[in-house]
């Protein structure tokens, strides 16, 4: 496992270090029950809908959190799941939660090519991941490239992220965003709707981007030879 050099490696570590076996116990309540509806002004059901619509029987999930969204999908839609994250606690927590699935765990840095076979999955999810990654959108978009490489043509790369500009951010959301950036949990002060739109358009000729509050949702279809 490797990471980007210098400060980028430190920031990448900071973005996932807050998730411990202890903090993960309260993650679903804090993030899905409080932050998303109250601060990011997005009904949590939209995240569940995103997964229900796009997940396949051979799914790759990157930046796994607690596995809440996968666990809520129909069991027939998530028979085989590969979990990718830098955080050992998140991987272990999510693997236990998805014990009814055929789970493969991969500890890796999404800003580097993944140690997984090309075109080995039908879908890849990157939920609430991009805003935790260091660098500008050009750097963060490597995650889209590396995810798409593992998805078969016709499959979907999808996810969501909290943006700092180009869409409405409430006063409370702005305060929380600043606090999370100061702590190194978020690295999204330069993340904009325009930047995300350009990153998607450069990689997915067929894609969709929409917003609720300050959360952006995206879906991109993988075509042969269009994504690295």
HELIX and SHEET records of a PDB file:
HELIX    1   1 UNK A    7  UNK A   17  1                                  11    
HELIX    2   2 UNK A   23  UNK A   26  5                                   4    
HELIX    3   3 UNK A   27  UNK A   27  1                                   1    
HELIX    4   4 UNK A   28  UNK A   39  3                                  12    
HELIX    5   5 UNK A   45  UNK A   54  1                                  10    
HELIX    6   6 UNK A   68  UNK A   71  1                                   4    
HELIX    7   7 UNK A   75  UNK A   77  5                                   3    
HELIX    8   8 UNK A   88  UNK A   97  1                                  10    
HELIX    9   9 UNK A  130  UNK A  132  5                                   3    
HELIX   10  10 UNK A  137  UNK A  140  1                                   4    
HELIX   11  11 UNK A  142  UNK A  149  1                                   8    
HELIX   12  12 UNK A  171  UNK A  183  1                                  13    
HELIX   13  13 UNK A  193  UNK A  203  1                                  11    
SHEET    1   A 7 UNK A 102  UNK A 107  0                                        
SHEET    2   A 7 UNK A  80  UNK A  85  1                                        
SHEET    3   A 7 UNK A  58  UNK A  62  1                                        
SHEET    4   A 7 UNK A 121  UNK A 127  1                                        
SHEET    5   A 7 UNK A 151  UNK A 162  1                                        
SHEET    6   A 7 UNK A 215  UNK A 221 -1                                        
SHEET    7   A 7 UNK A 207  UNK A 212 -1                                        
END                                                                             
